[in-house]
Amino acid sequence: MFEKKPKSYTDLLGKTNRIVEGTTIRGDITSQADFRLDGHLVGNFQSEGKIVIGPAGSIKGDIVCKNADIEGFFKGKIQVYELLNIKGKASIQGEVTCGKLSVEPGAEFSATCTMKSQVKSIAPHDTTQSGTAAQAQ
């Protein structure tokens, strides 16, 4: 009678999860809403929204999201369906797959980069498509 329905993504627009500076999380995060990380994540992150890694923030792991702004440190694989925006003080290491890429002067970008008009959804640890399928395209 009083069952709560899960909120749709449109209900979550304008709401942002936040991990503050000085916080370290070990494990995976999955979120439908936008996310701001000023602390540290050692693990994977997946979102249907946008992730912002603040200047003091860092992620060591894989990211799959719609949009991303990176000002801090990232090491791993990142797949962004639309726009990846790398700020001037950012440090990126690993593999990048994105729809569009913006890199400000001063950013450290030590990664392989593939830009596609439509990035296919690949789970962070799914290796079945990353090898031969990526080379065939």
DSSP file (Angstrom, degrees, kcal/mol; ACC not computed):
  #  RESIDUE AA STRUCTURE BP1 BP2  ACC     N-H-->O    O-->H-N    N-H-->O    O-->H-N    TCO  KAPPA ALPHA  PHI   PSI    X-CA   Y-CA   Z-CA
    1    1 A M              0   0    0      0, 0.0     0, 0.0     0, 0.0     0, 0.0   0.000 360.0 360.0 360.0 -42.4    0.0    0.0    0.0
    2    2 A F        +     0   0    0      2,-0.1     2,-0.2     0, 0.0     0, 0.0  -0.212 360.0 155.2-113.8  43.1    2.8    2.4    0.9
    3    3 A E        -     0   0    0      1,-0.1     2,-0.5     0, 0.0     0, 0.0  -0.483  39.1-132.7 -72.1 135.9    5.5    1.0   -1.4
    4    4 A K        -     0   0    0     -2,-0.2    -1,-0.1     3,-0.0    -2,-0.1  -0.772  14.8-142.5 -89.8 130.3    8.2    3.5   -2.4
    5    5 A K        -     0   0    0     -2,-0.5     2,-0.1     1,-0.1     3,-0.1  -0.711  27.8-104.6 -87.3 141.6    9.0    3.5   -6.0
    6    6 A P        -     0   0    0      0, 0.0     2,-0.1     0, 0.0    -1,-0.1  -0.405  42.5-106.6 -63.9 142.1   12.7    4.0   -6.9
    7    7 A K        -     0   0    0      1,-0.1     2,-0.1    -2,-0.1    -3,-0.0  -0.443  31.4-125.4 -71.4 140.9   13.4    7.5   -8.2
    8    8 A S    >>  -     0   0    0     -2,-0.1     4,-0.9     1,-0.1     3,-0.8  -0.367  27.6-103.9 -78.6 165.9   14.0    7.9  -11.9
    9    9 A Y  H >> S+     0   0    0      1,-0.3     3,-0.8     2,-0.2     4,-0.6   0.862 121.7  58.8 -59.3 -36.4   17.1    9.6  -13.2
   10   10 A T  H >4 S+     0   0    0      1,-0.3     3,-0.5     2,-0.2    -1,-0.3   0.817 101.5  55.1 -65.8 -28.8   15.1   12.7  -14.0
   11   11 A D  H <4 S+     0   0    0     -3,-0.8    -1,-0.3     1,-0.2    -2,-0.2   0.756 107.0  52.1 -70.2 -23.8   14.1   12.9  -10.4
   12   12 A L  H X< S+     0   0    0     -4,-0.9     3,-2.2    -3,-0.8    22,-0.3   0.529  79.4 120.9 -90.7  -7.3   17.8   12.9   -9.4
   13   13 A L  T << S+     0   0    0     -4,-0.6     3,-0.1    -3,-0.5    20,-0.1  -0.316  78.5  21.8 -59.0 137.7   18.8   15.7  -11.8
   14   14 A G  T 3  S+     0   0    0      1,-0.3     2,-0.5     0, 0.0    -1,-0.3   0.367 100.3 108.8  85.3  -5.7   20.3   18.6   -9.9
   15   15 A K    <   -     0   0    0     -3,-2.2    19,-0.9    20,-0.0     2,-0.4  -0.909  49.9-167.9-106.5 130.6   21.2   16.4   -6.9
   16   16 A T  E     -a   34   0A   0     -2,-0.5    19,-0.2    17,-0.1     2,-0.2  -0.966  16.3-140.4-124.5 129.9   24.9   15.6   -6.4
   17   17 A N  E     -a   35   0A   0     17,-2.5    19,-2.6    -2,-0.4     2,-0.4  -0.563  26.9-159.8 -76.0 150.4   26.5   13.0   -4.2
   18   18 A R  E     -a   36   0A   0     17,-0.2     2,-0.5    -2,-0.2    19,-0.2  -0.988  22.5-168.6-143.4 131.7   29.7   14.3   -2.5
   19   19 A I  E     -a   37   0A   0     17,-2.3    19,-3.3    -2,-0.4    20,-0.8  -0.981  31.2-140.6-113.3 118.8   32.7   12.7   -0.9
   20   20 A V    >   -     0   0    0     -2,-0.5     3,-1.5    18,-0.2    20,-0.2  -0.271  26.2 -79.7 -84.2 165.3   34.7   15.4    0.9
   21   21 A E  T 3  S+     0   0    0      1,-0.2    18,-0.2    18,-0.1    -1,-0.2  -0.299 115.5  35.1 -59.2 140.3   38.4   15.9    1.2
   22   22 A G  T 3  S+     0   0    0     16,-0.3     2,-0.4     1,-0.3    -1,-0.2   0.340  91.7 113.4  94.5  -5.7   40.1   13.7    3.8
   23   23 A T    <   -     0   0    0     -3,-1.5    17,-2.9     2,-0.0     2,-0.4  -0.845  45.8-166.8-101.9 134.7   37.8   10.7    3.1
   24   24 A T  E     -b   40   0A   0     -2,-0.4     2,-0.5    15,-0.2    17,-0.2  -0.985   1.5-167.9-121.0 129.9   39.1    7.5    1.5
   25   25 A I  E     -b   41   0A   0     15,-2.8    17,-3.0    -2,-0.4     2,-0.6  -0.966   5.8-164.3-117.1 130.8   36.8    4.8    0.1
   26   26 A R  E     +b   42   0A   0     -2,-0.5     2,-0.3    15,-0.2    17,-0.2  -0.955  59.8  42.4-113.8 112.2   38.1    1.3   -0.8
   27   27 A G  S    S-     0   0    0     15,-1.8     2,-0.3    -2,-0.6    -2,-0.1  -0.894  92.2 -51.6 144.1-174.9   35.5   -0.4   -3.0
   28   28 A D        -     0   0    0     -2,-0.3     2,-0.4    15,-0.2    17,-0.2  -0.720  38.9-155.5-100.4 146.3   33.2    0.2   -5.9
   29   29 A I  E     -c   45   0A   0     15,-2.8    17,-2.3    -2,-0.3     2,-0.4  -0.981   8.7-175.8-121.2 131.5   30.6    3.1   -6.2
   30   30 A T  E     +c   46   0A   0     -2,-0.4     2,-0.3    15,-0.2    17,-0.2  -0.997  13.9 165.6-125.0 130.0   27.5    2.9   -8.4
   31   31 A S  E     -c   47   0A   0     15,-2.5    17,-1.2    -2,-0.4    18,-0.4  -1.000  35.3-160.6-145.6 142.8   25.3    6.0   -8.7
   32   32 A Q  S    S+     0   0    0     -2,-0.3    -1,-0.1    15,-0.2     2,-0.1   0.731  81.6  64.5 -88.5 -26.3   22.5    7.2  -11.0
   33   33 A A  S    S-     0   0    0      1,-0.2    16,-0.5    16,-0.1   -17,-0.1  -0.314 100.6 -77.5 -91.3 175.0   23.0   10.8  -10.0
   34   34 A D  E     -a   16   0A   0    -19,-0.9   -17,-2.5   -22,-0.3     2,-0.4  -0.267  48.0-153.1 -67.0 160.7   25.9   13.2  -10.5
   35   35 A F  E     -ad  17  51A   0     15,-2.7    17,-2.5   -19,-0.2     2,-0.5  -0.999  13.9-162.8-144.9 134.0   28.9   12.7   -8.2
   36   36 A R  E     -ad  18  52A   0    -19,-2.6   -17,-2.3    -2,-0.4     2,-0.6  -0.984  10.2-167.1-119.0 128.4   31.7   15.0   -6.8
   37   37 A L  E     +ad  19  53A   0     15,-3.3    17,-2.4    -2,-0.5    20,-0.3  -0.942  26.3 154.1-119.7 111.1   34.8   13.5   -5.3
   38   38 A D  S    S+     0   0    0    -19,-3.3   -16,-0.3    -2,-0.6   -18,-0.2   0.432  70.7  58.1-107.6  -6.0   37.2   15.6   -3.3
   39   39 A G  S    S-     0   0    0    -20,-0.8    19,-1.9   -18,-0.2     2,-0.4   0.079  98.6 -77.0 -97.3-147.2   38.5   12.6   -1.3
   40   40 A H  E     -be  24  58A   0    -17,-2.9   -15,-2.8    17,-0.2     2,-0.5  -0.966  31.7-166.8-127.6 137.1   40.1    9.4   -2.6
   41   41 A L  E     -be  25  59A   0     17,-2.4    19,-2.4    -2,-0.4     2,-0.7  -0.988   6.0-172.7-122.6 124.1   38.6    6.3   -4.2
   42   42 A V  E     +be  26  60A   0    -17,-3.0   -15,-1.8    -2,-0.5     2,-0.3  -0.889  67.2  41.4-111.8  95.9   40.5    3.1   -4.6
   43   43 A G  S    S-     0   0    0     17,-1.3     2,-0.3    -2,-0.7   -15,-0.2  -0.964  96.4 -47.7 155.9-169.0   38.0    1.1   -6.7
   44   44 A N        -     0   0    0     -2,-0.3   -15,-2.8    17,-0.2     2,-0.4  -0.660  38.9-157.1-101.2 152.7   35.7    1.4   -9.6
   45   45 A F  E     +cf  29  63A   0     17,-3.0    19,-2.0    -2,-0.3     2,-0.4  -0.993  10.9 177.9-130.2 133.9   33.1    4.1  -10.2
   46   46 A Q  E     +cf  30  64A   0    -17,-2.3   -15,-2.5    -2,-0.4     2,-0.3  -0.997   9.8 160.6-137.7 132.7   30.0    3.8  -12.5
   47   47 A S  E     -c   31   0A   0     17,-2.4   -15,-0.2    -2,-0.4    19,-0.2  -0.998  42.3-145.7-150.4 148.7   27.3    6.5  -13.0
   48   48 A E  S    S+     0   0    0    -17,-1.2   -16,-0.1    -2,-0.3   -14,-0.1   0.439  94.6  46.0 -86.9  -2.0   24.6    7.4  -15.4
   49   49 A G  S    S-     0   0    0    -16,-0.5    17,-2.1   -18,-0.4    18,-1.3  -0.007 103.2 -56.2-113.5-142.6   25.4   11.0  -14.7
   50   50 A K  E     - g   0  67A   0     16,-0.2   -15,-2.7    15,-0.2     2,-0.4  -0.835  35.5-153.5-111.2 142.6   28.5   13.2  -14.3
   51   51 A I  E     -dg  35  68A   0     16,-1.9    18,-2.4    -2,-0.3     2,-0.5  -0.956   5.6-166.1-113.2 137.8   31.6   12.7  -12.1
   52   52 A V  E     -dg  36  69A   0    -17,-2.5   -15,-3.3    -2,-0.4     2,-0.7  -0.988   4.9-161.4-119.9 121.1   33.7   15.6  -11.0
   53   53 A I  E     -dg  37  70A   0     16,-2.7    18,-3.0    -2,-0.5    19,-0.9  -0.909  22.8-142.8-100.3 110.5   37.1   14.8   -9.4
   54   54 A G    >   -     0   0    0    -17,-2.4     3,-1.4    -2,-0.7    19,-0.2  -0.038  29.4 -91.1 -68.1 173.8   38.1   17.9   -7.5
   55   55 A P  T 3  S+     0   0    0      0, 0.0    -1,-0.1     0, 0.0   -17,-0.1   0.786 129.5  39.5 -60.1 -29.6   41.6   19.3   -7.3
   56   56 A A  T 3  S+     0   0    0     16,-0.1   -34,-0.2   -19,-0.0   -18,-0.1   0.468 101.2 100.6 -95.7  -3.1   42.3   17.3   -4.1
   57   57 A G    <   -     0   0    0     -3,-1.4    16,-2.3   -20,-0.3     2,-0.3  -0.394  46.9-177.7 -85.9 158.6   40.5   14.2   -5.3
   58   58 A S  E     -eh  40  73A   0    -19,-1.9   -17,-2.4    14,-0.2     2,-0.4  -0.992  13.0-164.2-153.3 149.2   41.8   11.0   -6.8
   59   59 A I  E     -eh  41  74A   0     14,-1.8    16,-2.4    -2,-0.3     2,-0.5  -0.997   3.3-173.0-133.3 130.2   40.6    7.7   -8.2
   60   60 A K  E     +eh  42  75A   0    -19,-2.4   -17,-1.3    -2,-0.4     2,-0.3  -0.928  64.8  45.8-117.9 101.7   42.7    4.6   -8.8
   61   61 A G  S    S-     0   0    0     14,-2.0     2,-0.3    -2,-0.5    16,-0.2  -0.976  95.6 -44.7 158.7-162.3   40.4    2.2  -10.6
   62   62 A D        -     0   0    0     -2,-0.3   -17,-3.0    14,-0.2     2,-0.4  -0.776  41.9-160.1-105.6 146.7   38.0    2.2  -13.6
   63   63 A I  E     +fi  45  78A   0     14,-2.7    16,-2.6    -2,-0.3     2,-0.4  -0.986  11.1 178.7-126.1 135.1   35.3    4.8  -14.4
   64   64 A V  E     +fi  46  79A   0    -19,-2.0   -17,-2.4    -2,-0.4     2,-0.3  -0.979  30.1 132.3-130.6 120.9   32.2    4.5  -16.6
   65   65 A C  E     - i   0  80A   0     14,-2.4    16,-2.4    -2,-0.4    17,-0.2  -0.946  61.8-111.3-158.3 174.9   30.0    7.5  -16.8
   66   66 A K  S    S+     0   0    0    -17,-2.1    16,-2.8     1,-0.3     2,-0.3   0.926  98.3   0.2 -80.9 -49.2   28.1   10.0  -19.0
   67   67 A N  E     -g   50   0A   0    -18,-1.3   -16,-1.9    15,-0.2     2,-0.3  -0.949  66.1-165.1-138.0 156.7   30.3   13.1  -18.5
   68   68 A A  E     -gj  51  84A   0     15,-2.2    17,-3.2    -2,-0.3     2,-0.5  -0.990  12.8-168.6-148.7 138.0   33.4   13.8  -16.5
   69   69 A D  E     -gj  52  85A   0    -18,-2.4   -16,-2.7    -2,-0.3     2,-0.5  -0.997  17.6-167.4-119.0 123.5   35.4   16.8  -15.2
   70   70 A I  E     +gj  53  86A   0     15,-2.7    17,-2.9    -2,-0.5    20,-0.3  -0.954  28.6 150.4-120.2 121.0   38.8   15.9  -13.8
   71   71 A E  S    S+     0   0    0    -18,-3.0   -17,-0.2    -2,-0.5    -1,-0.1   0.566  70.5  43.9-112.6 -22.0   40.9   18.4  -11.8
   72   72 A G  S    S-     0   0    0    -19,-0.9    19,-2.4    18,-0.1     2,-0.4   0.281 103.0 -47.4-100.1-137.8   42.7   15.9   -9.6
   73   73 A F  E     +hk  58  91A   0    -16,-2.3   -14,-1.8    17,-0.2     2,-0.4  -0.851  45.6 176.7-110.5 136.1   44.4   12.6  -10.1
   74   74 A F  E     +hk  59  92A   0     17,-2.7    19,-2.0    -2,-0.4     2,-0.4  -0.995   4.4 176.4-138.1 134.0   43.1    9.6  -12.0
   75   75 A K  E     +hk  60  93A   0    -16,-2.4   -14,-2.0    -2,-0.4     2,-0.3  -0.967  50.4  37.2-136.7 121.3   44.8    6.3  -12.8
   76   76 A G  E    S- k   0  94A   0     17,-2.3    19,-1.9    -2,-0.4     2,-0.4  -0.987  95.9 -31.6 146.2-152.9   43.0    3.4  -14.6
   77   77 A K  E     - k   0  95A   0     -2,-0.3   -14,-2.7    17,-0.2     2,-0.4  -0.876  51.4-171.2-104.0 136.1   40.5    3.0  -17.5
   78   78 A I  E     -ik  63  96A   0     17,-2.5    19,-2.4    -2,-0.4     2,-0.5  -0.995   8.0-172.5-130.5 131.8   37.9    5.7  -18.1
   79   79 A Q  E     -ik  64  97A   0    -16,-2.6   -14,-2.4    -2,-0.4     2,-0.5  -0.978   6.7-177.7-123.1 116.8   34.9    5.4  -20.4
   80   80 A V  E     -ik  65  98A   0     17,-2.8    19,-0.9    -2,-0.5   -14,-0.2  -0.966  17.5-156.5-119.2 121.5   32.9    8.6  -20.9
   81   81 A Y  E    S+     0   0A   0    -16,-2.4    38,-0.5    -2,-0.5   -15,-0.2   0.868  83.1   2.8 -65.0 -37.5   29.9    8.5  -23.2
   82   82 A E  E    S+     0   0A   0    -16,-2.8    18,-2.9     1,-0.2    17,-0.8   0.573 120.5   5.0-115.4 -98.0   29.8   12.2  -24.0
   83   83 A L  E     - k   0 100A   0    -17,-0.3   -15,-2.2    16,-0.2     2,-0.6  -0.844  44.0-167.9-109.2 127.6   32.4   14.8  -22.8
   84   84 A L  E     -jk  68 101A   0     16,-2.4    18,-2.6    -2,-0.5     2,-0.6  -0.961  12.8-168.0-106.3 117.7   35.6   14.3  -20.8
   85   85 A N  E     -jk  69 102A   0    -17,-3.2   -15,-2.7    -2,-0.6     2,-0.6  -0.934   2.0-165.9-112.4 115.1   36.9   17.7  -19.6
   86   86 A I  E     -jk  70 103A   0     16,-3.6    18,-2.8    -2,-0.6   -15,-0.2  -0.899  13.7-145.0-107.0 116.7   40.4   17.6  -18.2
   87   87 A K    >   -     0   0    0    -17,-2.9     3,-1.7    -2,-0.6    19,-0.0  -0.241  28.0 -98.7 -78.4 166.9   41.4   20.7  -16.2
   88   88 A G  T 3  S+     0   0    0      1,-0.3    -1,-0.1    19,-0.1   -17,-0.1   0.725 120.2  44.6 -60.5 -28.5   44.8   22.3  -16.1
   89   89 A K  T 3  S+     0   0    0     18,-0.1    -1,-0.3   -19,-0.1   -18,-0.1   0.331  89.7 117.6 -99.9   7.9   46.0   20.8  -12.8
   90   90 A A    <   -     0   0    0     -3,-1.7    18,-2.8   -20,-0.3     2,-0.4  -0.324  49.1-155.2 -75.7 155.6   44.7   17.3  -13.6
   91   91 A S  E     -kl  73 108A   0    -19,-2.4   -17,-2.7    16,-0.2     2,-0.4  -0.969  13.6-175.9-132.8 117.6   46.9   14.2  -13.9
   92   92 A I  E     +kl  74 109A   0     16,-3.0    18,-2.9    -2,-0.4     2,-0.4  -0.953   5.8 172.7-119.0 129.2   45.6   11.3  -16.0
   93   93 A Q  E     +kl  75 110A   0    -19,-2.0   -17,-2.3    -2,-0.4     2,-0.4  -0.998  46.8  25.3-135.1 131.5   47.3    7.9  -16.4
   94   94 A G  E    S-kl  76 111A   0     16,-1.5    18,-2.0    -2,-0.4     2,-0.4  -0.977  97.4 -18.0 132.1-135.4   45.9    4.9  -18.2
   95   95 A E  E     -kl  77 112A   0    -19,-1.9   -17,-2.5    -2,-0.4     2,-0.4  -0.953  50.0-166.5-121.4 135.1   43.3    4.3  -20.9
   96   96 A V  E     +kl  78 113A   0     16,-2.9    18,-2.5    -2,-0.4     2,-0.4  -0.979  10.6 175.1-124.4 130.7   40.7    6.8  -22.1
   97   97 A T  E     +kl  79 114A   0    -19,-2.4   -17,-2.8    -2,-0.4     2,-0.3  -0.991  23.8 148.3-129.5 124.1   37.7    6.2  -24.3
   98   98 A C  E     -kl  80 115A   0     16,-2.2    18,-2.4    -2,-0.4   -17,-0.2  -0.964  52.8-128.6-151.5 164.8   35.3    9.1  -24.8
   99   99 A G  E    S+     0   0A   0    -19,-0.9     2,-0.3   -17,-0.8   -16,-0.2   0.924  98.5   7.2 -79.1 -50.9   32.9   10.8  -27.2
  100  100 A K  E    S-k   83   0A   0    -18,-2.9   -16,-2.4   -20,-0.1     2,-0.4  -0.966  70.5-154.5-133.3 150.0   34.5   14.3  -26.9
  101  101 A L  E     -k   84   0A   0     -2,-0.3     2,-0.4   -18,-0.2   -16,-0.2  -0.987  10.2-177.6-131.4 133.2   37.7   15.4  -25.2
  102  102 A S  E     -k   85   0A   0    -18,-2.6   -16,-3.6    -2,-0.4     2,-0.5  -0.991   6.8-177.6-128.6 122.3   38.7   18.8  -23.8
  103  103 A V  E     -k   86   0A   0     -2,-0.4   -16,-0.2   -18,-0.2   -15,-0.1  -0.975  15.3-146.2-124.2 119.8   42.2   19.2  -22.3
  104  104 A E    >   -     0   0    0    -18,-2.8     3,-1.6    -2,-0.5   -14,-0.1  -0.505  36.0 -90.6 -79.0 151.0   43.3   22.5  -20.7
  105  105 A P  T 3  S+     0   0    0      0, 0.0    -1,-0.1     0, 0.0     3,-0.1  -0.342 112.5  34.8 -58.9 140.2   47.0   23.6  -21.0
  106  106 A G  T 3  S+     0   0    0      1,-0.4     2,-0.1    -3,-0.1   -18,-0.1   0.170  84.3 129.7 100.1 -16.6   49.1   22.3  -18.1
  107  107 A A    <   -     0   0    0     -3,-1.6     2,-0.7   -21,-0.2    -1,-0.4  -0.425  58.6-129.8 -71.3 145.3   47.2   19.0  -17.6
  108  108 A E  E     +l   91   0A   0    -18,-2.8   -16,-3.0    -2,-0.1     2,-0.5  -0.880  30.4 177.5 -95.4 114.7   49.3   15.9  -17.4
  109  109 A F  E     +l   92   0A   0     -2,-0.7     2,-0.7   -18,-0.2   -16,-0.2  -0.840  12.8 159.7-124.6  91.5   47.8   13.4  -19.9
  110  110 A S  E     +l   93   0A   0    -18,-2.9   -16,-1.5    -2,-0.5     2,-0.3  -0.679  41.9 104.1-111.5  73.8   49.8   10.1  -20.0
  111  111 A A  E    S-l   94   0A   0     -2,-0.7     2,-0.3   -18,-0.2   -16,-0.2  -0.977  73.3-108.0-149.8 156.4   47.1    7.8  -21.5
  112  112 A T  E     -l   95   0A   0    -18,-2.0   -16,-2.9    -2,-0.3     2,-0.4  -0.722  42.7-156.6 -82.1 143.2   46.1    6.1  -24.6
  113  113 A C  E     -l   96   0A   0     -2,-0.3     2,-0.4   -18,-0.2   -16,-0.2  -0.982  19.4-177.1-132.9 131.1   43.0    7.8  -26.0
  114  114 A T  E     -l   97   0A   0    -18,-2.5   -16,-2.2    -2,-0.4     2,-0.5  -0.994  10.8-161.5-123.6 125.7   40.2    6.6  -28.3
  115  115 A M  E     +l   98   0A   0     -2,-0.4     2,-0.3   -18,-0.2   -16,-0.2  -0.928  14.0 174.2-110.5 128.5   37.5    9.0  -29.3
  116  116 A K        -     0   0    0    -18,-2.4     3,-0.3    -2,-0.5    -2,-0.0  -0.962  37.8-131.7-130.9 147.7   34.2    7.5  -30.7
  117  117 A S  S    S+     0   0    0     -2,-0.3     2,-0.4     1,-0.3    -1,-0.1   0.857 105.1  23.0 -67.4 -33.2   31.0    9.3  -31.6
  118  118 A Q  S    S-     0   0    0    -20,-0.1     2,-0.4    -3,-0.1    -1,-0.3  -0.923  79.9-150.6-135.1 110.5   29.1    6.7  -29.6
  119  119 A V        -     0   0    0    -38,-0.5     2,-0.2    -2,-0.4   -20,-0.1  -0.664  20.3-130.1 -80.5 127.3   30.9    4.9  -26.8
  120  120 A K        -     0   0    0     -2,-0.4     2,-0.6     1,-0.1    -1,-0.0  -0.478  26.8-102.5 -76.7 148.2   29.5    1.4  -26.2
  121  121 A S        +     0   0    0     -2,-0.2     2,-0.4   -57,-0.0    -1,-0.1  -0.599  47.7 172.4 -74.1 118.2   28.6    0.4  -22.7
  122  122 A I        -     0   0    0     -2,-0.6   -43,-0.1   -43,-0.0     5,-0.0  -0.996  32.8-121.8-129.4 127.3   31.3   -1.9  -21.4
  123  123 A A    >   -     0   0    0     -2,-0.4     3,-1.8     1,-0.1   -77,-0.0  -0.339  32.6-109.4 -63.5 150.1   31.5   -3.0  -17.8
  124  124 A P  T 3  S+     0   0    0      0, 0.0    -1,-0.1     0, 0.0   -61,-0.1   0.800 116.9  33.2 -54.9 -33.4   34.7   -2.0  -16.0
  125  125 A H  T 3  S+     0   0    0    -63,-0.1     2,-0.8     2,-0.0    -2,-0.1   0.210  86.4 119.9-109.0  16.4   36.0   -5.6  -15.8
  126  126 A D    <   +     0   0    0     -3,-1.8     4,-0.4     1,-0.2     3,-0.2  -0.721  28.8 169.4 -84.9 108.3   34.5   -6.9  -19.1
  127  127 A T     >  +     0   0    0     -2,-0.8     4,-0.9     1,-0.2    -1,-0.2   0.450  56.0  88.3 -97.8  -1.6   37.4   -8.0  -21.3
  128  128 A T  T  4 S+     0   0    0      1,-0.2     5,-0.3     2,-0.1     4,-0.2   0.832 100.8  28.6 -69.5 -30.2   35.4   -9.7  -23.9
  129  129 A Q  T  4>S+     0   0    0     -3,-0.2     5,-0.8     1,-0.1    -1,-0.2   0.665 107.6  71.3-100.8 -19.1   34.9   -6.6  -26.0
  130  130 A S  T  45S+     0   0    0     -4,-0.4    -2,-0.1     3,-0.2    -1,-0.1   0.803  98.2  45.9 -73.9 -28.3   38.0   -4.6  -25.2
  131  131 A G  T  X5S+     0   0    0     -4,-0.9     4,-1.2     3,-0.1     5,-0.1   0.949 126.8   4.5 -79.1 -88.2   40.5   -6.8  -27.1
  132  132 A T  H  >5S+     0   0    0     -4,-0.2     4,-1.7     1,-0.2     5,-0.1   0.827 127.7  57.0 -74.5 -32.9   39.6   -7.9  -30.6
  133  133 A A  H  >5S+     0   0    0     -5,-0.3     4,-0.9     1,-0.2    -1,-0.2   0.896 106.8  49.4 -67.1 -37.8   36.4   -5.9  -30.9
  134  134 A A  H  4<S+     0   0    0     -5,-0.8     3,-0.3     1,-0.2    -1,-0.2   0.859 112.1  49.0 -68.9 -34.1   38.1   -2.6  -30.1
  135  135 A Q  H  < S+     0   0    0     -4,-1.2    -1,-0.2     1,-0.2    -2,-0.2   0.805 104.9  58.6 -74.5 -28.6   40.8   -3.4  -32.7
  136  136 A A  H  <        0   0    0     -4,-1.7    -1,-0.2     1,-0.3    -2,-0.2   0.732 360.0 360.0 -73.9 -20.9   38.3   -4.3  -35.4
  137  137 A Q     <        0   0    0     -4,-0.9    -1,-0.3    -3,-0.3    -2,-0.2   0.486 360.0 360.0 -84.1 360.0   36.6   -0.8  -35.2
